[in-house]
Amino acid sequence: MSERLSVTKTYKLFIGGKFPRTESGRSTAVQDAQRGLVAHVCHASRKDLRAAVEAASKGQAAWGGGTAYLRGQVLYRLGEMLESRTSEFVEALGGEKDAPGEVRATIDRAVHYAGWPDKFSQVLGGANPVAGPYHNFSIPGAMGVVGVVSPDEPALLGLMSLVLPALAAGNSVIALASETNPIPAMLLAEAVATSDVPAGTVNILTGFRDELVPHFASHREIIGIHGAGLTDDQRGTLRAGAAENLKRVIVRDTTDWHDEAAQGAGWIEPFTETKTIWHPSAT
């Protein structure tokens, strides 16, 4: 009997609902705890980020232009897709004893945010008291394209905890996966590609923060940044970008991603813009 060949997989980028190779031609080896080769992932470049921004700008029109109820249904469907691939995610997280708990928490977080798209505007907005014969309303809505810089650990729950609030608000997302274990992010990309999420709504890059964070910070079409697990230098780079192009930057110092404090309307609010509407009253 001939020996079975084992083909090491190379995960591509996820841009605009497709899986293109990086234009740079570079790849990075992913190793397990015993330093065995697990897979290769693309080493994204500045040009790949620009392509992702173009795709996200188009995707946001479809995602943000739909009804809030539909966005909630799609996020719930994404949670179902994650659950159907639980064993794959557990394996991608190294099969460690806490891996099933991380996958379960990620699914729960997707379901949690599935309930917010048609509710956050009521919680974060409202009717404002004004002098005169007018009604005045504050209505929060999507910003546009949000960049997400994922922490290394937890590779899946950390990523989704940063991505989901922006999606719930109607934004599109460009996410930079964990450096140490990007495979769960690419499995997420496969789940997104086979769900009802419009192409370009979620885009996932694999690469190195030191190389790509400056481009996240400087690109003017990325309206906000949601990050965690950053070094002081990387934080400084994002602050400099925010000062130069008025980008909204939120960097989390969360230590317990399983905590309920790591979710909710307070995580959605930074990625909304509030419109104020005046309307004459009948009296």
C-alpha positions as CSV (number, residue, x, y, z in Angstrom):
1,M,0.0,0.0,0.0
2,S,1.4,3.4,-1.0
3,E,2.0,5.9,1.7
4,R,-0.6,8.7,1.9
5,L,0.7,12.1,0.9
6,S,0.0,15.0,3.2
7,V,-0.4,18.3,1.4
8,T,0.3,21.4,3.6
9,K,-2.5,23.9,3.0
10,T,-1.8,27.5,2.1
11,Y,-4.5,29.9,3.2
12,K,-5.2,32.8,1.0
13,L,-6.5,36.3,1.9
14,F,-10.2,37.0,2.0
15,I,-11.1,40.1,0.1
16,G,-14.4,41.0,-1.5
17,G,-15.9,37.6,-0.9
18,K,-13.1,35.9,-2.8
19,F,-9.8,34.2,-1.8
20,P,-7.0,35.9,-3.7
21,R,-3.3,35.3,-3.3
22,T,-1.3,38.2,-2.0
23,E,0.2,40.4,-4.7
24,S,3.5,40.3,-2.9
25,G,3.9,36.5,-3.5
26,R,5.0,36.1,0.1
27,S,3.8,33.5,2.6
28,T,4.5,32.7,6.3
29,A,4.7,29.3,7.9
30,V,2.4,28.5,10.8
31,Q,3.8,26.1,13.4
32,D,2.2,24.2,16.3
33,A,3.5,24.1,19.9
34,Q,6.0,21.4,18.9
35,R,7.2,23.6,16.1
36,G,5.7,21.3,13.5
37,L,4.5,22.8,10.2
38,V,0.7,23.2,10.2
39,A,0.1,25.5,7.2
40,H,1.2,28.5,5.3
41,V,-0.6,31.8,5.2
42,C,-0.3,34.7,2.9
43,H,1.9,37.6,4.0
44,A,-0.3,40.6,3.1
45,S,1.1,43.9,1.7
46,R,0.0,47.5,1.5
47,K,-1.5,46.8,-1.9
48,D,-3.6,44.0,-0.5
49,L,-4.9,46.4,2.2
50,R,-5.8,48.9,-0.5
51,A,-7.7,46.2,-2.4
52,A,-9.5,45.3,0.8
53,V,-10.5,48.9,1.4
54,E,-12.0,49.1,-2.1
55,A,-14.0,45.9,-1.5
56,A,-15.1,47.0,1.9
57,S,-16.3,50.4,0.6
58,K,-18.5,48.5,-1.9
59,G,-19.6,45.9,0.6
60,Q,-20.7,48.5,3.2
61,A,-23.3,49.9,0.8
62,A,-25.0,46.5,0.6
63,W,-24.6,45.7,4.3
64,G,-25.4,49.1,5.7
65,G,-28.1,49.8,3.2
66,G,-30.2,46.7,4.2
67,T,-32.6,46.6,7.0
68,A,-31.4,46.3,10.6
69,Y,-33.6,43.2,11.1
70,L,-31.9,41.5,8.1
71,R,-28.4,42.3,9.5
72,G,-29.4,40.6,12.7
73,Q,-30.6,37.5,10.8
74,V,-27.4,37.3,8.9
75,L,-25.3,37.6,12.0
76,Y,-27.4,34.8,13.6
77,R,-26.8,32.7,10.5
78,L,-23.1,33.3,10.9
79,G,-23.3,32.0,14.4
80,E,-25.0,28.9,13.0
81,M,-22.2,28.5,10.5
82,L,-19.5,28.7,13.2
83,E,-21.3,26.1,15.3
84,S,-21.5,23.7,12.4
85,R,-17.7,23.8,12.1
86,T,-17.0,23.6,15.9
87,S,-14.6,20.7,15.6
88,E,-12.5,22.5,12.9
89,F,-12.2,25.6,15.0
90,V,-11.2,23.5,18.1
91,E,-8.5,21.8,16.0
92,A,-7.3,25.2,14.6
93,L,-7.0,26.5,18.2
94,G,-4.6,23.7,18.9
95,G,-7.1,21.3,20.4
96,E,-6.2,22.6,23.9
97,K,-8.6,22.0,26.8
98,D,-10.0,25.5,26.7
99,A,-10.4,25.5,22.9
100,P,-14.0,24.2,23.0
101,G,-14.9,26.9,25.5
102,E,-13.4,29.6,23.3
103,V,-15.4,28.4,20.3
104,R,-18.6,28.2,22.3
105,A,-18.0,31.7,23.6
106,T,-17.5,33.0,20.1
107,I,-20.7,31.4,18.9
108,D,-22.6,33.0,21.8
109,R,-21.0,36.4,21.0
110,A,-22.2,36.1,17.4
111,V,-25.8,35.4,18.7
112,H,-25.5,38.2,21.2
113,Y,-24.7,40.8,18.5
114,A,-27.4,39.3,16.2
115,G,-29.9,40.8,18.6
116,W,-28.5,44.3,18.4
117,P,-28.8,45.7,14.8
118,D,-32.5,46.7,15.2
119,K,-32.1,47.8,18.8
120,F,-28.9,49.8,19.3
121,S,-30.4,52.9,17.7
122,Q,-33.1,53.0,20.4
123,V,-30.6,52.5,23.2
124,L,-27.9,54.9,21.9
125,G,-30.3,57.5,20.3
126,G,-33.4,59.2,21.5
127,A,-35.6,62.3,21.5
128,N,-34.0,65.5,22.7
129,P,-35.7,68.2,24.6
130,V,-35.6,71.5,22.6
131,A,-37.1,75.0,23.0
132,G,-39.6,75.8,20.3
133,P,-42.2,74.0,18.2
134,Y,-39.9,71.2,17.0
135,H,-39.2,67.5,17.6
136,N,-35.5,66.7,17.7
137,F,-34.1,63.2,17.3
138,S,-30.6,61.7,17.6
139,I,-30.2,58.6,15.4
140,P,-27.0,56.6,15.4
141,G,-25.9,54.8,12.2
142,A,-22.9,53.2,10.5
143,M,-19.6,55.0,10.0
144,G,-18.3,53.2,6.9
145,V,-15.1,51.0,6.8
146,V,-13.6,49.9,10.1
147,G,-10.2,48.3,10.5
148,V,-9.8,45.6,13.1
149,V,-6.4,44.6,14.5
150,S,-6.8,41.3,16.3
151,P,-4.9,40.2,19.4
152,D,-2.7,37.1,19.2
153,E,-4.7,35.4,21.9
154,P,-7.5,34.4,22.0
155,A,-7.2,34.1,18.2
156,L,-10.9,33.5,17.5
157,L,-12.8,35.0,20.3
158,G,-10.6,38.1,20.4
159,L,-11.0,38.6,16.6
160,M,-14.8,38.2,16.7
161,S,-15.2,40.4,19.8
162,L,-13.7,43.2,17.8
163,V,-15.4,42.5,14.4
164,L,-19.0,41.9,15.6
165,P,-19.7,45.4,17.2
166,A,-18.7,47.1,14.0
167,L,-20.8,44.8,11.9
168,A,-23.8,45.2,14.1
169,A,-23.7,48.9,13.6
170,G,-23.8,48.4,9.8
171,N,-20.1,49.0,9.0
172,S,-17.9,46.8,6.8
173,V,-14.7,45.4,8.3
174,I,-11.1,44.8,7.3
175,A,-9.5,42.5,9.9
176,L,-5.9,41.7,10.5
177,A,-5.7,38.2,12.0
178,S,-3.6,37.0,14.9
179,E,0.1,36.7,14.0
180,T,0.8,33.6,16.1
181,N,-2.3,31.7,15.0
182,P,-4.1,33.1,11.9
183,I,-5.8,29.8,10.9
184,P,-9.0,30.4,13.0
185,A,-9.5,33.7,11.2
186,M,-9.2,32.0,7.8
187,L,-11.7,29.3,8.8
188,L,-13.9,32.3,9.8
189,A,-13.4,33.6,6.3
190,E,-14.6,30.3,4.9
191,A,-17.7,30.5,7.1
192,V,-18.4,34.1,6.0
193,A,-18.0,33.2,2.3
194,T,-20.7,30.4,2.6
195,S,-23.1,32.5,4.7
196,D,-25.4,35.3,3.8
197,V,-22.9,38.1,4.5
198,P,-22.6,40.3,1.4
199,A,-19.3,40.2,-0.4
200,G,-16.9,42.8,0.9
201,T,-18.6,43.2,4.2
202,V,-15.9,41.2,6.0
203,N,-12.3,41.1,4.6
204,I,-9.5,39.3,6.4
205,L,-5.8,39.7,6.0
206,T,-2.9,37.7,7.4
207,G,0.4,39.3,8.0
208,F,2.4,41.3,10.5
209,R,1.1,44.2,12.6
210,D,4.4,46.1,12.4
211,E,4.1,46.2,8.6
212,L,0.4,46.8,8.2
213,V,-0.6,48.9,11.2
214,P,0.9,52.1,9.7
215,H,-1.1,51.6,6.6
216,F,-4.3,51.0,8.6
217,A,-3.5,54.3,10.4
218,S,-2.8,56.3,7.3
219,H,-5.5,55.1,4.9
220,R,-8.2,57.8,4.8
221,E,-11.1,55.6,3.8
222,I,-10.7,53.5,7.0
223,I,-12.9,55.6,9.3
224,G,-12.2,53.7,12.5
225,I,-9.9,51.2,14.1
226,H,-10.8,48.6,16.7
227,G,-7.7,46.9,18.1
228,A,-6.3,44.9,21.0
229,G,-3.0,43.2,21.9
230,L,-1.0,46.1,20.5
231,T,2.5,47.3,21.6
232,D,3.1,50.8,22.7
233,D,4.7,51.6,19.4
234,Q,1.7,50.3,17.5
235,R,-0.7,52.3,19.7
236,G,1.4,55.4,19.0
237,T,1.3,54.8,15.3
238,L,-2.5,54.6,15.4
239,R,-2.8,57.7,17.5
240,A,-0.6,59.6,15.0
241,G,-2.8,58.4,12.2
242,A,-5.9,59.5,14.1
243,A,-4.4,63.0,14.6
244,E,-3.6,63.3,10.9
245,N,-6.8,62.1,9.4
246,L,-9.3,62.3,12.3
247,K,-9.7,58.5,12.4
248,R,-11.5,57.1,15.4
249,V,-9.3,54.6,17.3
250,I,-10.4,52.3,20.0
251,V,-7.8,50.0,21.6
252,R,-9.0,47.5,24.1
253,D,-7.1,46.3,27.2
254,T,-9.4,43.4,27.8
255,T,-7.9,40.6,29.8
256,D,-11.0,38.4,30.1
257,W,-12.6,38.1,26.7
258,H,-15.2,35.7,28.1
259,D,-16.6,38.3,30.4
260,E,-20.0,39.9,29.6
261,A,-18.3,43.3,29.9
262,A,-16.5,42.5,26.7
263,Q,-19.7,42.9,24.6
264,G,-22.9,45.1,24.4
265,A,-24.1,48.5,23.2
266,G,-21.0,50.2,24.7
267,W,-18.8,48.3,22.2
268,I,-21.1,49.3,19.3
269,E,-21.3,53.0,20.1
270,P,-17.7,54.0,19.1
271,F,-18.4,52.8,15.6
272,T,-21.5,54.8,15.0
273,E,-22.1,58.3,13.8
274,T,-25.1,60.2,15.2
275,K,-27.4,62.2,12.9
276,T,-29.7,64.8,14.4
277,I,-33.1,65.4,12.8
278,W,-35.4,68.4,13.4
279,H,-39.1,68.2,12.6
280,P,-41.8,70.8,13.2
281,S,-44.3,69.8,15.8
282,A,-48.1,70.2,15.5
283,T,-48.3,72.5,18.5
